[in-house]
Amino acid sequence: MKIIICGAGQVGWQLARQLSTEANDVTVIDNQPNLIRRITEALDVSGISGYASHPDILDRAGARDADMIIAATQSDEVNMVTCQVAHSIFAIPRKVARLRTQSYLDAIYSDLYRRDHLPIDVVISPEREVAEAALRRLSATAAFDTESFLDDKAQLIGLSIDEGCPVVNTPLRQLSELFSTLRAVVVGIRREGKLFAVEPSDQLYVGDQIYLFSAREDVDRTMEIFGKKNRRASRVIIVGGGNVGLGVAKSLEAKPDKIRIKVIELNRAVAEAAADALDRTIVLNGDGLDMNLLEEANLHSADALLALTDDDKTNLLTATRAKSSGCPLVICLVNDPSLIPLMEPLHIDAYINPRATTVSSILRHIRHGRISAVYSVGDGEAEVLEAQVLSTSSIAGKLLRDADWPEGALVGAILKEGKVVVPRGDTRIEEGDRLTVFTLRQDVARVEHLFQVSIDFF
């Protein structure tokens, strides 16, 4: 595919890195020459310095024969105009825009993006994606990462292996023998900073971070087997009342189990706006790093604290302070991936990387074949793909062990006739089945190819 990426920031960089390693022709546009120089020196991509909304710049980037344009600059308006120019002048068939302003995202204005108005095929909202990621972390308190697949019937879970884990030093092949009725499969292990797809002979060691798939009904039992227990969070403190924090608070208010919520926001105007928008939430105006304010918010009795400001260092320090004060669960928003290794030594339970969540949303609309969901694992080290098997897919009708899976790919769960099935070597892959596949980055294209159909591009 020939893809133009507008914006060489964190999201643009991650997209360019992943797509350029998959034999795509990628061109990046940014109005800062230093960012273009950096990305072209580090990645196998072309770079154009200029404003992405200008027709001559798009023309230089090869818009006349491009398959897709992804507008991910810092300006909503530039992204919208870029898609309009891409459609009206260059007839680019697929247009994706990242939009932040909430007014642009209101459902009542959704007609704005019709082809005869503003022709944007896919609108991505980073704030909404991050808020949903925060809620997922809050629902799985013992996990450092989680995502739902197969119509919410299967869940990807990231767990840290501790001293108390009952299955430490046990070969993975024995787990299926010990727990024959458990619908859960370990698919990946991060050990000493390196993520790899598992083999049946692999064992789990203390300090490992593992990724596994579990049927929704078996999540609690799976957690127990790996020495974890989910705690219900009924009292939650949110530090940061901007779009992300406000979105999380609104969603928690809408839940039937009456969660008690307090929001701490430093900016008075933002705090007042949040207070007006929320019904049952107490909003405090002040610094989340202020221990007196945290005590006023009853940190000592809180079940969870979410640090969701737009400043990484504030989030890290707030979460660390809350953890040292005895808060059972702290979740931290971190934009800078270089800070992620600090999570474990600072005893932060889970983190949210806005770049990864946004990239996952965009990749979902790029992947070939009948791929309906994509989740980016870690710093783009791997992906989880959810895909449907069609009659003309190369794996249709084959046993799972006979399909030509790349070495770095594992099937985590299969949905057959509405039921989640544990993948075994003798499981037959049939038309209509939906599979979740954990695959290392370098093997994504080969996995896509297995689901691809000649007459079906997207």
N, C-alpha and C positions, 0 to 999 in steps of 0.2 A: 504493500500500500504506500501511496505517497501522502504524507501527513504534514500539515503545517501547524506548528505550535506557537501561539502568540503569548509571549511572556516567558522570561528566562529565570523566574524566581524559583522558589522551592518546588512548587507543583510542576511548573514547566520543566525544571531540571529532572525531576523524578520520572515524568512521562517520557522525556527525551531519552533518558538512560535506558528505560525498560523497552521502549519501542525500537530504539536503534539496534539493540542486541537481537532483535527478532527479524532481521532482514527487511525492515521497513525503510523507505526513503524519507528521512525526517529533516525538515528545515525549521529553525527556530528564529522568531522575530522578537526583538526587544529594542527599546529606544535608548538603552544604556550600552554603549560600545564595550565597556569593560565586562559586562555580563555575557555578551555575545562572544568576546574573546575567550573568556574562561570556559564556556560550555563547548565551544568548537575545539579548544585545545584538549579537553578532557574526554569528549565523546565523539563518536563517529557520526556527526551531524553537520549540516550546513547552517550558516548563520547569516542573518541580514540585520543590519542596524537601522532602525527607523520606527515609525509609528505604524502599528499593525492595521489601523483603520484606513490608511492611505492606499488608494488603488495601485499607485505605482510601486509601492513597497510589496504589496501582495503579488503583483505581477512578477517582480524580481524573484520572489520566493517560489514561483512556479505554480501560482494559483490556477492557471488555465487548464492544467491537467491533474490537479490534486483530487484525491479521493475524500479527504476529510480535513476540516480546520477545527482546532481547539483553541478558543479564545479564553486565556487564563491570565490576562494582565491584572494589575491592581485596580483598574477602573471598570466598573460595571458598564458605564456608557461607552467606553472604547470597545469592550467586548461585544456589546449589542450592535454598534455600528459596523464593527468588523464582520459580523455574521451577515448583516444586511448587504454590505459591499460584496462579500464572498458569494452571496446568492444572486444579486442583481447583475453583477458584471461578469463574474467568473463561473456561475452555475455549479459551484462546489456542492456535491450531493449530500454531504453530511456535515452538520454544523453544531458544535458543542460550545456552550458559553457558561463560564463561572460567574454567578451573580451573588452579591452579598446583601444589597439593600432589601429589607424585608418587604417594602411596598411592591417591589418588582415581583415578589414571590407569592403574593396573596392570590388565593384561588379565584377570587372574583375578577382578577385581571388576567386570567390565564389565556384569554383570547388574543392577548397582545402578541403571542408568539406563533400565531398561525402564519402559513406561508404567504398569505396576501397582506399581512401586517409586518411583523418582525420575524423573518423566517429562521427561527432557531429550533433545531430538532430536539436538542436535549439541554435542559437547564440544570446546572449543578449548584447547590447552595452549600458552601463549606460549613456555615454555622449550623444549619439543620443536620448535616451529616455528623458533625462533631457532637451535637446535643444527643442524637440518637446513639452514638457510640458511648457517651457517658452513661446513658440509661441502661445500655446493655451491660456495661461494667458493674453498675450498681445492682443489677438483677443477678449477677453471678459473683458474689462477694469473695469467693475463694480463688477466683481465676484472675490472671493478669491480662487475659485477652479472651474475647468471645465474639461469635458472630453466628447468626441463624441462617439455615439453608433449608431447602426442600419444603417450602411452605411452612416454615417454623417447626417442622417435625424432626429436624436434626440440628445439632449445635456443634460448632467448632469451639473447643475450649483450650486455652493455654494455662498450664499449671506448672508451678515450681515444685520440684521434688525435695522434700525436707527429710530430716532424720526420722520422723515418725511415719514415713510412708511404708505401708505393709508389704509392698511389692518391689522394694529396692533389691537390686542384684538378682532379679528374676528375669530369665529370657522371655521376650515378648510372646514367643510361640506358646509358652506355658500358660500365659494369662487366659488364652481362649480355652485351654483345657480346664483350668481352675474355675473359670467363670463362664461356663458353656452357654448360659442363657443371657449373658450380658451383651447388649448391642452397643459396643464401644470398641474403637480401633485407634491405636496410637499410630500417627502418620509421620511425625517429625520430632526431632530432638535438637535442641541447641546446647552444645557442650563446649565450654571454654571459648565462647563467642562464635562458634561455627555451627550453622544450621544444616542438618542433613536429613534425607528421607531414610526411614528405618528399614532394617532387615529383620526377619523373624528371630535371628540369633542375638540381636542387640539386647543389652540389659540397661536398666535405669539405675543411675547413680545419684547420690545426694548432690545437689547443686545443679542438676539438669533442669532445663526448661523444656517441657514437652507440649506438643500439639496433638490433640485427639478429637475424634468425632464420636458423638454419642446421640442415640435416639433421645428425643425430648423427655420421654417417660423414664428413661434410665439415667438421667443426669445426676440425681441425688445419690443413687447407688454407685455410680461411677466415681463421684467425688469421694465417697466413703472408702472405696477400694484404694484410692490414691492418697488416703490420709487427710482429706479435706472435708469441710462442712460449710455449706452456705448459711450465712446469717441473714435474717430478714432485717432490712434497714427501715426502721419506723421513725427515726429522728435524723434528719439530714441537714447539714450546714453547707451552703454553696457560697464560695468566695468568688465574687465577680458577678455583677448584675447586668452585663451586656447581653448581646443577642444569644450567646451560647448559654450562659447561666439562666437567663430569662426563659429560654426554650425548655431547659431541663426542669425548672421550677413549675412551669405551666403543665408539662407532662406529668409530673409527680402529683400536682393538685388534681389532675383528672383521674388518677387511679382510685379504685374503689376502697382501698384499705387505709385511707385517711392518714397519710404520712405527714408528720410535722416538719415543716421546712422553715429555715431561716436563711436569708440572703444577706451577705455583707458586701457593700459596694462603696469604694472610695470617692467616686465622683458624685456630688450631691444631685446634679440634674439627672444622671443616669439612675441613681437610687430612687428619686421621686417618680421617674417614669416607670420603673419596675414595680414600685408600690401601687401605682395606679392600675397597672396591667394585671396584677395578681389579686386573688381573692382571700385566700387563707394563709398566705405566706407573710411572715414578719420580715421586713426589710430594715437593715441597720446601716446607717451611713458612717463609714469609717474604714480604717486600714485593717485588712485581714491578718497582718503581721502583729497587730496589737493584742497582746495576751489578755489585757483587761476586756477588750471587746469580744474576744473569743470566749472568755469566761461569761460575759453577759449573754452570749449566744448559747450558753450551757454546753460548751465543748465536752465537759466531763461526763455528760449523759448522752452525747451524740453517738449514733451508730456508724455514721460515715461523714467524711468531709470531702467535698469536691472543690479543688482549686482550679477555677476556670477563667482567670483573668487573661488579658492579652500579653502579659509579661511572664516569660518563662521563669525568671529568677524569683519573682514574687510567688509563683505557684509552687516552686520547689521548696522555698523556705517555709511557706505557710503549711504545706503538707508535712514537711519534716517536723515542724514545731507541734502540729496537731498529733502526729504519731508519737512523739516523745512525751506528750501529755496524756497518752493512753487511749487515743481514738482508735477503735478497732480496725477501721477501714479508711484509707486515704487514697484518693484518686487525683491525678495531676495531669493538667494539660501542658504538653511540651511541643513547641514548634521546632526547636533546634535538635536534630537527631543526634548530634554529638553529646548531648546531655543525657541521653537515654541510659548509657552505662552507669550513671549515678543512681538510678532508681533502686537497685538492690542494696548498695551500701548505705543509702539514706532510709532504707526500710519503707519505701513507698510501695503500696500494694499493687497499684495498676496505673498505667499512664495512657493518655490518648494523644496520638500524633495526627494533627489535622491534615498534614500533607498526605499521610498514608490513607486516611479515610476519603479524602477528595480524589486522590489518584484511583482508588478502588472504584469509586462511583463512575469516573470517566472511562476506565478500562472496560467496564461492563458494556459500554456502548461501542467498543472498538473490536472486541474479540470476534473471531469468525465462527461460523457454524451456529448451532442452536445453544449458545452459551447465554444463560439468563442471569447469572450473578458472578461477580468477581470480588475476591477479597485479597488485598495485599498484606502479606505477612512480614512483620519486622520492618526493616528499612528496604523493602522491595526485594528481599532475599528469595521469597517464594510467593506463589499465588495459590489460592483455592478457587477452582472453577466449578460452577454448577452448570451441567449441560444435559440436553435431552438427546437420546439416541433415536435417529430416524432410520428408516429402512435402508437408505443408501449410505449410511455411515459405515466405515470400514470395520468397526467392531461389532456391528449388529449380528446377532446369531452365534457369536463366539463365546467360549468359556472365558472367564476373566483371565485365567493364566495363559490362554492362547493369544490374547490380544497383544499387539506390539507396543506395550507401554515402555516409555523411556526409563532409564535407571533411576532418575530422580523424581518419579511420579508414583503416587499410591492412591487408590480409590478408598475414600473414607466411609461413604455410605451410599446406598442405592435405594431409590424410591420405586417400588414395584406395586402397581395397582393400589396406590395410596398408602402403602405400608413400608416402613423403613426396614431394610434388610442389611445384615452385616455382610460385607463382601468376603467371599471365600474363593479359593482358586477354582472350584467347580461350579461357581455361580454363573449361570448363562445370562449374557447381556442381550436383552430383547428390545425390539422396537417399542418406543414409548417410555422405556426406563429413563429415570433421571439420576445422574451420577454426580457426586462431589469428588473432585480430584485435587489432592495436594501435590503441587509440582514445584520444583526448584526453578528459579528464573530462567536458566539456560534451556529448560525443557518445555517451556510454555508453548512454543510454536509447534512442537511435535505432538503435544496433547491436543492442541486445537485441530491439528490435521486429522486426528482420529475421529473427531466429531463433524468434520467439515463435509459439505455436500456441494457438488459442482454447480447445482442450480440455485443454491441458497447462499448469499454472501453474508448478510447480516441476520 
